[in-house]
Amino acid sequence: MIRKRGAVPVVLMFLGACGGAPGDEAADAGKARIECALEGAEAFAPDCTVEEMSGVDGAVLVVGRSDVGYRRLQIATDGRGVVSADGSEPAKVAIVGDRLIEVAIGNDRYRLPANTRGAK
């Protein structure tokens, strides 16, 4: 696993990324599925959803799992990738692969598709 910290000039790519597994609940319809490790779990699983919404300060991602809750992430335009839109805990962003970032907030981690070209 490649970990790069610091400024992360990424452009998150979600439009057209939808594609849930068979048996998804109706509430998850139209949302993209992503890998996550919630509540301190070691292993990632495709158990979370992500939905992009328009907010007052720009695009906001709502990520989470219906039985655990959700988090809101503001897409940053200053090279940080995303920041916590909830304000309670900061989001830590790391590039973990080609076109993939990992966002850690508290004991939860999410893997999000992103354009990491040119990132340091």
NORFENNOR-V627576 format. One record per helix or strand of 3 or more residues. SS is the DSSP state (H for helix, E for strand). FROM is the first residue (numbers start at 1). TO is the last residue. Records with the same first field share a line. If there is no record, write none. Layout:
SS: FROM-TO  FROM-TO
//
This chain:
H: 26-28
E: 32-37  45-55  58-65  69-75  82-84  92-97  100-105  108-115
//
